[in-house]
Amino acid sequence: MKMQIEIIPEFANGGYSLSWNDTLYQTQFRNDVFLLENRPQELYCYVFNNKKDTLGFYRGLSSPRQWTYFQTRENTDSIINLKFLVGTNHFSEFLFEQSQEYIEKFNENNRERIEFKPIKVDLKTDLRKKLDIELINIKN
């Protein structure tokens, strides 16, 4: 899946916001202004440093989003790793309107999460740039 990310410094001492523009379910919910609210799955994101410490994450909320905040340690976390996964949108309007049978089959078909290879980002060179990335499924 191709998408675009952008990292913006939010405040001093290593605070950042990460936003992404994914295409998950865009073909099924074409022209839907409420795509994020309706789609049955969404992208989760975890931000790690090279020591594998979690610096920030997004893993679903009642109002779906495509951004998260993260905090680095000053002068030590210039390289970060972004880990994206496909997870269930637990508040999906689309799923809410489906039958119990449909939801059970959906849950069965999506029991295993789709995980993507981590993306390395250098905070010294990649800030305030819209970066085009491609998410590659780990199982490929």
Sequence and secondary structure as in RCSB ss.txt:
>XXXX:A:sequence
MKMQIEIIPEFANGGYSLSWNDTLYQTQFRNDVFLLENRPQELYCYVFNNKKDTLGFYRGLSSPRQWTYFQTREN
TDSIINLKFLVGTNHFSEFLFEQSQEYIEKFNENNRERIEFKPIKVDLKTDLRKKLDIELINIKN
>XXXX:A:secstr
 EEEEEEEEEETTTEEEEEEE  TTTTTTTT TTHHHH SEEEEEEEEETT  EEEEE   SS  SEEEEE  TT
T  EEEEEEEEEE TT HHHHTS HHHHHHHHHHTSS EEB  EEEETTT TT  EEEE  BTT 
